[in-house]
Each structure stands twice: as structure tokens, then as C-alpha cells.
Amino acid sequence: MIRLLLVDDHPVVRAGYGHLLEQDGDMTVVAQAGHVDEGCALYVKHEPDITVTDVSMPGSSGLELVRRLRERNPCARTLVFSMHDGEMLVRRALELGALGFVSKSSAPECLIDAVHAAIEGRRYLSPGLPQRLLQGAGEAPGVESLTQREFEIFRLLSRGESLADCARSLHLSPKTVSNHQSLIKDKLGIATTAAMAHLAIRHGLIQPEAC
């Protein structure tokens, strides 16, 4: 039996795809979490075979969860399941060690296929995503130059969160976040958080209404 941890901030959505996965017959959901910190704690408690996470959640993103789980256990198997499926997000997830990325607009069986691929150690992209991403084709070199910590701060600031809110979400000091913000602006060649938001929208990291 494949033991699953589901991380998504929408309980109804979690229940829906949890039921879908368990209907396959050889999977069981051992825990569910609504944010990254809870996901990390439940991973330690239950040691699931596969962790399936959304990207966009309050505070840290699912990408940060992938990073933290892989840092704790280099063999941790993770899948990203999200409505945000821009090429940069997909590539970032794969670079951090996720074994697959499934768009929530995909057919239901795609998530089941992704879990089976991950348990075998194979990478999986849902059919609507260009398979060339597995080869790391280049795009948006400015944003790709950001470290994962900088990327998380960039994403949160682009959503309109304050330095203090960002610091709380990432368990950092406001001064550290402010220093990172300056480095991010230098790397991206931009001067304002509004410019950050426009860049994030252009690459599918946030929705326009999030600004």
C-alpha cells in the first residue's frame, strides 16, 4: 500500500483528490496538512511514501516544502499538484527534487499515474506540460538566478505581503528579509515591489488579482 501525505490549504480539494487516489486500490492517505509547517511535522510523524503538495498556500509555498523535505531526507518522494503550472514553476520544482508536476486542469488519472511513477523513482509531467522541461530548457534567466530562499521572498513580496509578514512566514528576521529584498531587486534589475509583481504575473507565479 502506497502511503500518502496531502498538503493543500483547501480541505474540500484535499478530500476530493484524496478520495480519487484511494479509489485506485493500492493507496491510502495517512495524513493531510493545510500549510508547509504542518506538512513538515506530519512528514516526520508519518514518514509517507509520497508527499503531494500544492504550490500556492498561506505563507511558504509548496516549493519550500519540497526543499525542506529533501533537505531532511534526500530520498523523500514529492509531487506538486497545482493550478499554477507555468514553466518556471515546473522547472523550479524539478530542480528542487520533486519527482513530478501535475496540473489541476489535467485528467484525474494523471495524478494517479504520477504517484505510480514517483513510487518507482521516475519523473512525471502531466500531458499538458512540455516534456522538454525535464531537460531544463532555459527561460527567465533573471528569476532563475534567485536562490530558493530569495525565490520564496520574491513570491511573497510579489503577492503584496509586508516585510514583517514575509519574515513570520519564513521564520526569518525582518532585517534579513529586507537584505534579501535588496539582493533580489539587484539581480532582477528592478526597483519596486510593483515591478516584482508584474514580473511574477508574467511568469505565472501569482494571479493578477493577488497584486
PyMOL commands that set and color helices and strands:
alter all, ss='L'
color gray80, all
select helices_A, chain A and resi 11-22+36-46+62-72+87-96+108-119+131-135+141-144+148-158+163-170+174-188+193-202+208-210
alter helices_A, ss='H'
color red, helices_A
select strands_A, chain A and resi 2-7+27-33+50-53+78-82+100-103+124-125
alter strands_A, ss='S'
color yellow, strands_A
deselect
rebuild
show_as cartoon
